[in-house]
Amino acid sequence: MEKDAPLKTLTARSVKWNVIDRVSTQLLYGVTGIILARLLSKEDFGLAGAIMVFQAFASLFVDSGFYSALMQRKAPTRLDYSTVLWFNMGVATLLYAVLFLCAPLIADCYGGDARIVPLSRVMFLSFMLNASAIVQTNRLMKRMDVRMVAAANAFGLLCGSVAGIWLAFGGYGAWAIVWQTVTVNGVKSLVLWLTSGWLPMLRFSWKALRSFMGVGGGMLASSFLNVLFQNIYSFFIGNRAGLAPLGYYTQADKWSKMGVTSISQVVSASFLPALSQVQDDDERFSRASSKMNRFTAYVLFPAMGFLIVMATPIFHCLFGTKWDPSIILFQLLLLRGVFTVLTSLYNNYLVAKARTRTVVVMEALRDGAALLFLIATLPVIAMATDGDKVLGIKILLYGQLAASLITWGVMTVSVAKVAGRSLGSFLADNIPYLVETVAICVLLWAESLVIADCWLLLAVQATTALVLYLGVNFALKSVIQKEMFRFLRGGESKFA
């Protein structure tokens, strides 16, 4: 329909710039990560990983769920944005003061390591800096104008990379990771404030704040549970197994998140604004969900599947054998990440329909299952042998993978109804791309049996994966692939 054209074009542009944003920043992040992984020790990464557990919770409460609430609202006012900004900054300041004073207690959680105290007090500055950019980012995303967000992210990461690498070469250990993080958030926030052309009102409205509580409160509860179970593993690994095993886990978690978080953020940032515009039109909402499911499957399954099969040559080419115990953890986290991205996509449908109570229920289900598996595997988390230094951590992740699978199954049934579609048609959006990916992964695995050199194997596998996946979808006349290439060539897309 003709009336769909503006939204389709905006959504396609948003997807394009979100992909450019994630690819560019992850390339910079990846190069920096490779250098730091070669220069820093397992304990350095363990120290940073211990602090990031508390950093994640602070960032969660600073956002307070209002980012999603602003995104869900069709036309937020300047007073709405200003109120959320001042609230976020107030919460950030209070949390920083509390965490500053509690730094010695945080160190006690990890054997009283005194190095954690100054490291954490500097690291926690980053969530305050990030708090100042939340509303600026939201306004641009709401308008589906992602270009400046992409530029701010890339420039911030470039400056952070320079700072981190310089300190790592200087022998500053974990401080390289800390100052990299602080620099990234500081520069990004500064760029957005200097270029956005928006300034807040010197006003705060309790009425405006309360109007966001329905969606914001629900998303805060959901996000709290999500962040809790994303970071509780780091806490228990560091507390029970020590900083060196935590370093292995942190490295695997960091590299797996480059793929999982990137796809999840592209999905959320691109799709939620579009869905909020058609939330009252059931027919358009249903069609949009189908197209979004297929796009996500087209990107997600090959990205995760191919990385899982190619994990060993990737790690060996980039790091040698230094981080070999991280490889299996990386693979398990990627597999769990498939369900993370899918549930993130489904959350968009629920939030757009203001079904935040369902979001909380689904999150509670997932985390309840995760908690049961965590309790069951906690006694063995520090288990290790001469041939397997992360045996206990592997058992932990197998349990969490099972919890994610159970939640995805239950959530799929509920979300299909919200989208106004049958369960069969909802699942059918994913099946072609899943089957293609599994078949190609089998071939990639066979190649690993006959090629020993890691660089040659990586090149052969990457070429095989790319040629076959694009070729198969071309032969099957994939509509999603056609529209993606049409848009990349500058044509008009019917993506949304």
Beta strands, then each sheet from edge to edge (+ up, - down):
end
